[in-house]
């Protein structure tokens, strides 16, 4: 099963990703996540913010985030919006 958070696996994933694309437009991968396998479908999903959301966030298992000093959602710099520390 593909795990995008496994650096070793993701570096060598081309054959597996090709297989997932061949099997269908949507695949279940590690952590019961859904992986859109085809570019046109992925693009459509990313543009459909009413139908698809990542509002709950996505982070690698075991990751811990803490706010940076002076970080706020009102910032105009995109890099500060996540505030990963």
DRENPA-411217 format. One record per residue (C-alpha): residue number from 1; residue in one letter; z, x, y. Coordinates in pm, whole numbers, plus 50000, padded with zeros to 5 digits. Each point is the difference from the previous one (the first is absolute). Example, Ala and Ser with C-alpha at 12.3 -4.5 7.8 and 13.67 -1.06 7.14 Angstrom:
+-----+---+-------+-------+-------+
!   k ! r !     Z !     X !     Y !
+-----+---+-------+-------+-------+
!   1 ! A ! 50780 ! 51230 ! 49550 !
!   2 ! S ! 49934 ! 50137 ! 50344 !
+-----+---+-------+-------+-------+
% end
This chain:
+-----+---+-------+-------+-------+
!   k ! r !     Z !     X !     Y !
+-----+---+-------+-------+-------+
!   1 ! X ! 50000 ! 50000 ! 50000 !
!   2 ! X ! 49909 ! 50131 ! 50344 !
!   3 ! X ! 50293 ! 50095 ! 50225 !
!   4 ! X ! 49882 ! 50082 ! 50355 !
!   5 ! X ! 50341 ! 50154 ! 50076 !
!   6 ! X ! 49962 ! 50263 ! 49725 !
!   7 ! X ! 49839 ! 50290 ! 50187 !
!   8 ! X ! 49876 ! 50169 ! 49684 !
!   9 ! X ! 49843 ! 49683 ! 49869 !
!  10 ! X ! 49842 ! 49899 ! 50329 !
!  11 ! X ! 49828 ! 50341 ! 50038 !
!  12 ! X ! 49825 ! 49954 ! 49663 !
!  13 ! X ! 49948 ! 49623 ! 50008 !
!  14 ! X ! 49622 ! 49978 ! 50046 !
!  15 ! X ! 49918 ! 49907 ! 49639 !
!  16 ! X ! 50281 ! 49745 ! 49984 !
!  17 ! X ! 49902 ! 49845 ! 50333 !
!  18 ! X ! 49638 ! 49974 ! 49882 !
!  19 ! X ! 50122 ! 49823 ! 49685 !
!  20 ! X ! 50209 ! 49756 ! 50208 !
!  21 ! X ! 49695 ! 49922 ! 50218 !
!  22 ! X ! 49788 ! 49940 ! 49691 !
!  23 ! X ! 50261 ! 49761 ! 49856 !
!  24 ! X ! 50022 ! 49779 ! 50307 !
!  25 ! X ! 50069 ! 49968 ! 50372 !
!  26 ! X ! 50380 ! 49986 ! 49963 !
!  27 ! X ! 50229 ! 50208 ! 49781 !
!  28 ! X ! 50374 ! 49995 ! 49940 !
!  29 ! X ! 50141 ! 50350 ! 50036 !
!  30 ! X ! 50346 ! 50160 ! 49991 !
!  31 ! X ! 50283 ! 49790 ! 50138 !
!  32 ! X ! 49803 ! 49678 ! 49951 !
!  33 ! X ! 49797 ! 50087 ! 50312 !
!  34 ! X ! 49647 ! 49867 ! 50034 !
!  35 ! X ! 49718 ! 50245 ! 50064 !
!  36 ! X ! 49672 ! 49880 ! 50150 !
!  37 ! X ! 49745 ! 50220 ! 49824 !
!  38 ! X ! 49682 ! 49946 ! 50200 !
!  39 ! X ! 49929 ! 50102 ! 50358 !
!  40 ! X ! 49852 ! 49670 ! 50122 !
!  41 ! X ! 50289 ! 49802 ! 49850 !
!  42 ! X ! 50260 ! 50240 ! 50142 !
!  43 ! X ! 49839 ! 49975 ! 50343 !
!  44 ! X ! 50008 ! 49618 ! 49983 !
!  45 ! X ! 50368 ! 50003 ! 49900 !
!  46 ! X ! 50091 ! 50237 ! 50284 !
!  47 ! X ! 49827 ! 49774 ! 50252 !
!  48 ! X ! 50161 ! 49678 ! 49870 !
!  49 ! X ! 50345 ! 50034 ! 50152 !
!  50 ! X ! 50077 ! 49630 ! 49952 !
!  51 ! X ! 49931 ! 50008 ! 49627 !
!  52 ! X ! 50142 ! 50343 ! 49920 !
!  53 ! X ! 50303 ! 50173 ! 50141 !
!  54 ! X ! 50196 ! 50317 ! 49957 !
!  55 ! X ! 50279 ! 49872 ! 50223 !
!  56 ! X ! 50261 ! 50088 ! 49739 !
!  57 ! X ! 49882 ! 50361 ! 50010 !
!  58 ! X ! 49887 ! 50246 ! 49739 !
!  59 ! X ! 50174 ! 50323 ! 49919 !
!  60 ! X ! 50024 ! 50236 ! 49709 !
!  61 ! X ! 50289 ! 49939 ! 49759 !
!  62 ! X ! 50302 ! 50196 ! 50115 !
!  63 ! X ! 49874 ! 50037 ! 50358 !
!  64 ! X ! 50256 ! 49958 ! 50272 !
!  65 ! X ! 49911 ! 49930 ! 50359 !
!  66 ! X ! 50225 ! 50032 ! 50298 !
!  67 ! X ! 49914 ! 49921 ! 50362 !
!  68 ! X ! 49924 ! 50293 ! 50225 !
!  69 ! X ! 50180 ! 50035 ! 50329 !
!  70 ! X ! 49811 ! 49814 ! 50269 !
!  71 ! X ! 49774 ! 49819 ! 49755 !
!  72 ! X ! 49921 ! 49638 ! 50070 !
!  73 ! X ! 49743 ! 49742 ! 49904 !
!  74 ! X ! 49905 ! 49970 ! 50365 !
!  75 ! X ! 49861 ! 50352 ! 49999 !
!  76 ! X ! 49627 ! 50026 ! 50064 !
!  77 ! X ! 49959 ! 50302 ! 49771 !
!  78 ! X ! 49915 ! 49881 ! 49644 !
!  79 ! X ! 50169 ! 50299 ! 49838 !
!  80 ! X ! 50338 ! 49889 ! 50134 !
!  81 ! X ! 49974 ! 49645 ! 49872 !
!  82 ! X ! 50097 ! 50094 ! 49642 !
!  83 ! X ! 50271 ! 50241 ! 50109 !
!  84 ! X ! 50010 ! 50179 ! 49665 !
!  85 ! X ! 50262 ! 50269 ! 50004 !
+-----+---+-------+-------+-------+
% end
